[in-house]
């Protein structure tokens, strides 16, 4: 069985500052993929970033980057230069199966303040 | 515009009624998924389908039913057997040819039992 744990229910950050969200996971599979999704107040789920476990290089998408520590089974998300539009619930998700089942964490609410 | 549509946006159900949530996609995706989201929890998989006329139960299928008669459509019926159906429901789809392809989500349906 796969599990995903997000230990921070809520985080607050000021505009232009940096915030890091933590995520740990557990799987016995060697080939898997990790995702961060964002859910703003509109409740639309939006893909933020994706990491393949076989890649050592950390994924980056503009102001979003991850710190993937495979041995520690850790997958944190860093949001740099935070903007008001980054206010959202952020979900970490793990994909191990060929039919595409995503295992989600409980989410971290990020609030960006002026 | 290509995308995933869900209707209605809000749905109210009386006790003992069955209701059907619509999910349509014009992305030519093969696989489609239904998730349930409750406050303070991540998304949980209800049903999924990789091809037309075939679908599989997810983690919380009891009280729900689906059909997949067309590639573009994957409706979810919430039956009276579902004891606590009030939740936010999200539909997703992806290319099945690439087993690890990203899932894209619709805007969701909020179901409330009166």
Boltz contact constraints between the chains, C-beta under 6 A:
constraints:
  - contact:
      token1: [A, 33]
      token2: [B, 100]
      max_distance: 6.0
  - contact:
      token1: [A, 43]
      token2: [B, 108]
      max_distance: 6.0
  - contact:
      token1: [A, 44]
      token2: [B, 107]
      max_distance: 6.0
  - contact:
      token1: [A, 45]
      token2: [B, 105]
      max_distance: 6.0
  - contact:
      token1: [A, 47]
      token2: [B, 102]
      max_distance: 6.0
  - contact:
      token1: [A, 91]
      token2: [B, 42]
      max_distance: 6.0
  - contact:
      token1: [A, 98]
      token2: [B, 99]
      max_distance: 6.0
  - contact:
      token1: [A, 99]
      token2: [B, 50]
      max_distance: 6.0
  - contact:
      token1: [A, 100]
      token2: [B, 31]
      max_distance: 6.0
  - contact:
      token1: [A, 100]
      token2: [B, 94]
      max_distance: 6.0
  - contact:
      token1: [A, 101]
      token2: [B, 45]
      max_distance: 6.0
  - contact:
      token1: [A, 104]
      token2: [B, 42]
      max_distance: 6.0
  - contact:
      token1: [A, 104]
      token2: [B, 43]
      max_distance: 6.0
  - contact:
      token1: [A, 105]
      token2: [B, 42]
      max_distance: 6.0
  - contact:
      token1: [A, 106]
      token2: [B, 41]
      max_distance: 6.0
  - contact:
      token1: [A, 106]
      token2: [B, 42]
      max_distance: 6.0
  - contact:
      token1: [A, 107]
      token2: [B, 42]
      max_distance: 6.0
